[in-house]
Amino acid sequence: MNSISFDHTRFDAAIVDLDGTMVDTLGDFAVSLNRMLDDLSLPPVAPAAIEKMVGKGSEHLILSALAHVMSPGGAAPEGAKAQALHARAQALFDQAWGRYQHHYLAINGQHSAVYPGVVEGLKALRSRGLRLACLTNKPTSFAKPLLAAKGLDGFFDFAFGGDAFARKKPDPLPLLKTCEALGTVPARTLMIGDSSNDAKAARAAGCPVVLVTYGYNHGEPIRGVDADGFVDSLAEIDQAVS
């Protein structure tokens, strides 16, 4: 464990990311996206490629998957070719979003699992008197049923999806609005996530941030991200903030 010398009395609340932080949802993404692509008569996308697309909201995920399968060999084109590919993906977006939503809601949580240590970590934070909110770029209509299906909803005072506010992480707005809902100031609100999106949002909002070393960080090494510390399991959070 890479422990952080945090005094738990510094915090009144914690904001916790969902995908890649509490729940490994890659299986749900893969099944939903590939059923969507099949509906559109497009080839499937491999889970390894999907993992790098996760974390910036459903619109980004769908557009990325469409561009990936429509690009020769899955390679990322540049310049005018990239713009043309994006335009083709954008033209299919409305139809793709409808199919993706249909499939995701049908299987939400069935191909995903809570990471080891998550329940223990959330219990520890609550036992210290911290208020908790889940903040994700996942649509609220996906996030709340997933939390309930995995037995995690009871830990949180609030759960906000990527459509809850005008902008998504890494913009600081969702964190600032979540702090408002919690009745806390950013400096006393710990952000717990798995990616540079979470860290950038926290830095811009003025929240301390701890990242888990597993999860989805757009294919980049997580320890290269500017954060206040890292844990291999949420079960270590209690020690990290003690």
C-alpha positions in Angstrom: 0.0 0.0 0.0 1.1 3.5 -0.7 -0.2 5.1 2.4 -1.0 8.8 2.7 -0.5 10.8 5.8 -4.1 12.2 5.9 -5.6 13.1 9.2 -9.2 11.9 9.0 -10.4 14.9 10.9 -9.6 17.0 7.8 -12.6 15.6 6.0 -16.4 15.9 6.3 -17.3 13.9 3.2 -16.0 11.8 0.4 -17.0 11.7 -3.3 -16.5 8.3 -4.9 -16.4 7.4 -8.6 -18.2 4.3 -9.8 -16.9 2.6 -12.9 -13.3 1.3 -12.3 -13.3 2.5 -8.7 -16.2 0.6 -7.0 -17.4 -1.7 -9.8 -15.6 -3.5 -12.6 -18.1 -2.8 -15.4 -16.0 -3.6 -18.4 -18.1 -6.7 -19.1 -21.4 -4.7 -19.1 -19.8 -2.2 -21.5 -18.6 -4.9 -23.8 -21.9 -6.8 -24.0 -23.9 -3.6 -24.5 -21.6 -2.0 -27.1 -21.3 -5.2 -29.1 -25.0 -5.8 -29.2 -25.4 -2.2 -30.3 -22.8 -2.6 -33.0 -24.5 -5.8 -34.2 -27.8 -4.0 -34.4 -26.0 -1.5 -36.7 -24.4 -4.3 -38.8 -21.0 -3.2 -37.6 -18.1 -5.5 -36.4 -17.5 -6.0 -32.6 -15.0 -4.2 -30.5 -12.6 -6.0 -28.1 -12.8 -5.4 -24.4 -9.2 -4.3 -24.3 -10.0 -1.5 -26.7 -13.2 -0.6 -24.7 -11.2 -0.2 -21.5 -9.3 2.7 -22.9 -12.6 4.4 -23.9 -14.3 4.3 -20.5 -14.6 7.2 -18.1 -15.7 10.2 -20.2 -19.4 9.4 -20.4 -21.6 7.4 -22.7 -21.5 9.8 -25.6 -17.7 9.6 -25.7 -17.8 5.8 -25.3 -20.3 5.2 -28.1 -18.6 7.6 -30.5 -15.2 6.1 -29.7 -16.5 2.6 -30.3 -18.1 3.6 -33.6 -15.0 5.3 -34.8 -12.9 2.3 -33.8 -14.8 -0.2 -35.7 -15.3 2.0 -38.8 -11.6 2.8 -39.0 -9.4 0.4 -41.1 -7.7 -1.9 -38.7 -9.0 0.1 -35.7 -6.2 2.6 -36.3 -6.7 6.2 -35.3 -6.5 8.4 -38.4 -5.4 12.0 -38.3 -6.3 15.3 -39.9 -9.1 15.3 -42.5 -9.6 11.6 -42.3 -10.1 11.8 -38.5 -12.7 14.6 -39.0 -14.5 12.5 -41.7 -14.5 9.4 -39.4 -15.9 11.5 -36.5 -18.6 12.9 -38.8 -19.6 9.3 -39.8 -19.7 8.2 -36.2 -21.7 11.3 -35.2 -24.3 10.6 -38.0 -24.9 7.2 -36.4 -24.9 8.4 -32.8 -28.7 8.9 -32.2 -29.5 5.4 -33.5 -26.5 3.9 -31.7 -27.4 5.6 -28.4 -31.0 4.2 -28.5 -29.7 0.7 -29.1 -27.0 1.0 -26.5 -29.4 2.3 -23.9 -31.8 -0.5 -24.6 -29.1 -3.2 -24.2 -27.4 -1.6 -21.2 -30.5 -1.3 -19.2 -31.4 -4.9 -20.0 -28.1 -6.3 -18.6 -27.0 -3.6 -16.2 -24.8 -5.2 -13.5 -25.1 -8.8 -14.9 -21.5 -8.8 -16.3 -19.9 -6.7 -13.6 -18.5 -7.2 -10.1 -17.7 -5.1 -7.1 -14.0 -4.8 -6.6 -12.5 -6.5 -3.4 -12.3 -4.1 -0.5 -14.9 -1.7 -1.7 -17.6 -2.5 0.9 -15.0 -2.5 3.7 -13.7 0.9 2.5 -17.1 2.5 2.4 -18.0 1.1 5.8 -14.8 2.6 7.2 -15.5 6.0 5.8 -19.0 6.0 7.1 -17.8 4.8 10.5 -15.6 7.9 10.7 -18.7 10.1 10.2 -18.1 11.1 6.6 -21.0 11.8 4.3 -20.7 10.0 1.0 -21.8 10.8 -2.6 -21.2 8.7 -5.7 -20.3 10.9 -8.7 -19.9 9.3 -12.1 -19.9 10.2 -15.7 -22.2 7.2 -16.3 -25.9 8.3 -17.0 -27.9 8.5 -13.8 -30.4 6.0 -15.2 -27.6 3.5 -15.4 -25.7 4.4 -12.2 -28.5 4.3 -9.6 -29.8 0.8 -10.6 -26.2 -0.5 -10.7 -25.5 0.8 -7.2 -28.7 -0.9 -6.0 -28.0 -4.2 -7.8 -24.6 -4.4 -6.1 -25.9 -3.4 -2.7 -23.9 -0.2 -2.6 -26.7 2.4 -2.7 -27.2 2.5 1.0 -23.8 3.9 1.6 -24.5 7.2 -0.3 -26.4 10.3 0.6 -26.4 11.2 -3.1 -25.7 9.6 -6.4 -25.1 11.8 -9.4 -24.6 10.7 -13.0 -23.0 12.4 -15.9 -26.3 14.0 -17.0 -26.9 15.5 -13.5 -25.0 18.7 -14.2 -24.2 20.9 -17.2 -20.7 19.4 -17.6 -18.9 16.1 -16.8 -15.6 15.3 -15.1 -12.8 16.4 -15.7 -14.6 19.7 -15.4 -14.8 20.7 -11.7 -18.5 21.6 -11.9 -19.8 18.2 -10.9 -17.6 18.1 -7.8 -18.5 21.6 -6.8 -22.2 20.8 -7.2 -21.8 17.6 -5.2 -20.0 19.4 -2.4 -23.0 21.8 -2.3 -25.4 18.9 -2.0 -23.3 17.4 0.7 -23.1 20.7 2.5 -19.3 20.6 2.6 -16.4 22.7 1.2 -14.1 21.2 -1.4 -11.0 21.4 0.8 -12.7 19.1 3.3 -14.2 16.7 0.7 -12.0 13.8 -0.4 -12.3 12.6 -4.1 -11.8 8.9 -4.6 -11.4 7.8 -8.2 -9.5 5.7 -10.7 -8.4 8.0 -13.5 -6.9 11.3 -14.6 -10.5 12.5 -15.1 -11.2 12.3 -11.4 -7.8 13.8 -10.4 -8.1 16.8 -12.8 -11.7 17.5 -11.6 -10.6 17.3 -8.0 -7.6 19.5 -8.5 -9.7 22.1 -10.3 -12.4 22.0 -7.7 -9.9 22.2 -4.8 -10.6 18.7 -3.4 -7.9 16.3 -2.1 -7.8 13.2 -4.3 -6.8 9.6 -3.8 -6.7 7.2 -6.8 -7.1 3.4 -6.8 -4.3 1.6 -8.7 -6.8 -0.7 -10.6 -9.6 0.5 -12.8 -9.6 2.4 -16.1 -7.2 5.2 -16.8 -7.5 5.5 -20.6 -4.6 3.1 -21.1 -2.2 5.4 -19.1 -0.2 4.4 -16.0 -2.2 5.6 -13.0 0.8 6.5 -10.9 1.8 9.1 -13.4 -1.3 11.1 -12.5 -1.1 14.1 -10.2 -2.9 12.9 -7.0 -2.4 13.1 -3.3 -2.0 9.3 -3.0 -2.8 5.9 -4.3 -4.4 2.7 -2.8 -4.5 -0.8 -4.1 -7.9 -1.4 -2.4 -10.6 0.9 -1.0 -10.1 -1.2 2.2 -6.9 0.8 2.6 -8.7 4.1 2.6 -9.3 4.0 6.3 -5.5 3.7 6.9 -4.8 6.2 4.2 -6.9 8.9 5.9 -6.0 8.0 9.5 
